[in-house]
Amino acid sequence: MLNNQGRPTNVDNVNSNVGTSTGAALLPSEPLLFEVGDKNKSGVDLPQTDTDFSSRLGGFARQTPINLPGLTEPQSMRHYVRMSRLNYSIDAGFYPLGSCTMKHNPRLNEKMARLPGIADIHPLQPQSTVQGAIELMEELGRWLMELTGTGAVSMTPKAGAHGEMCGMMAIKAAHEAKGQSHRKIVLVPESAHGTNPATAAFLGYKVKPIPAREDGTVDVQAVKDALDENVAGIMLTNPNTCGLFEPDVIEIADAVHEAGAYFYCDGANFNAIMGVVRPGDLGIDAMHINLHKTFSTPHGGGGPGAGPVVLSDALAPYAPLPYVKRVGDAVALIENPKEGEEHLGRLSAFHGQMGMYVRALTFKLSHGADGIEQAARDAVLNANYLKAKLSDVYNVPYDGQPCMHEVLFDDKSLKGTGVSTLDLAKAMIDEGYHPMTMYFPLVVHGAMLIEPTESESLHTLDQFIGTMRELMADAKAGNIDRFVNAPMKAPMRRLDETAAARSPHLRWDEPEDDAATEAAE
Ligand SMILES: *Cc1c(COP(=O)(O)O)cnc(C)c1O
């Protein structure tokens, strides 16, 4: 039997017409567990018992089969191991996804997060029994305030976007407390991450886009012109999503404050400036920190995020519950506010992503203050190295200043080749690389945003540069098959990603003849 890749299928999978090839380095397709399994198989042997359990279920005993696949232990084991081999990950290779900061997750972090005293505690334990865990949250929070130059932090948000919501809710609450709830506009630069306008809109704000200047930075005059008594705040990313430090950020902060509005800073790009610049000194009022980007905790398929938010003194009273407070020798999670205290209530059940706190604090303690700064400087150096070695063949749209931790190219150099940014990205997969971030930010055509992070070696960068130069040369030479048909070596060929995202098929439907046989039995 041949599968859709023209490879022989594995005869082991007798129940399926899709199979796993053997003897090939790549595994073209892995059937579903339902297709591998057989209802009459089981991975466990339970001893026969005389007890009639069904009698205890009263009328609630199941009348129809449960329809779970029956699998032996090796079958299920192999299924998951094969699936894991279809994944590309930061542990498998270079992952230059801009804005997402896919840096190495040090194994020390994992080891610490798995210590039984941390891994085995429960969020409902009495606080007196988890003083160490609360203290760890407090210490991480102190680091975040120190690094950002702010005086308050909310640890609970569970991702960057959740942190944005937390910060913007604090801004909204602060305006309401001042009788300023008519402020209904939030300014968002055109280069912003989609979560920024989404957050503002979600909280009922009207989003007003601010154009970028020729050099890719925010137009300070446009900000000033847009500010009036109806503006609640600005959401600005710094370094911005073009990989550039906003040179007028202090002037922008001053203008925003003068207009009675607040400055929300998207801190997802903190990796470039941690230990070097304190955003609090630039005048920000709220900023989320993606622990999963900046401080190396796994993300994407690797684990949940965590998006603590630091707050200025003006917004600190509006932090959500719970918050950590030192009380004498002890630490406490304050879950109920004092009489008359302003607060947002809770943003999530429990207290936040404990496992990510442990990993982020481990990263900080193992680097130290000097190491954190070095990591930021190395991230910037690596991105500028890629820029220097690729900018003669890939067009840099904004070349006025060195880039920060990521370098932005556009598709100008591909013009006339018949190869698009998407085709190039797919060809990178065949070369063993995860593609860079594509078509974001939206302000440049066919964007390619490349973030090497500090954890890549010169050797890896040179290899990548070689591949990228070779791909561009091949595109220019007219060898477009390699691009438009890519990926050719990946487990799956080119997919309809829009359809996959918009109408995913998430349920397994039993093939009709099986269902019919069963009904007849
Ligand atoms: C990743 C990112 C976010 C959102 O963070 P999540 O943790 O994915 O919700 C927001 N803004 C920027 C610039 C980002 O890169």
The ligand as a Gaussian input file, in Angstrom:
#p B3LYP/6-31G(d) Opt

LIG

0 1
 C        4.350000      37.804000      21.741000
 C        3.923000      39.202000      21.708000
 C        2.729000      39.605000      22.336000
 C        1.732000      38.646000      22.954000
 O        2.258000      37.780000      23.898000
 P        1.546000      36.367000      24.164000
 O        2.267000      35.808000      25.340000
 O        1.720000      35.572000      22.915000
 O        0.106000      36.639000      24.457000
 C        2.409000      40.946000      22.318000
 N        3.198000      41.840000      21.703000
 C        4.344000      41.488000      21.073000
 C        5.185000      42.542000      20.414000
 C        4.744000      40.156000      21.046000
 O        5.856000      39.793000      20.423000

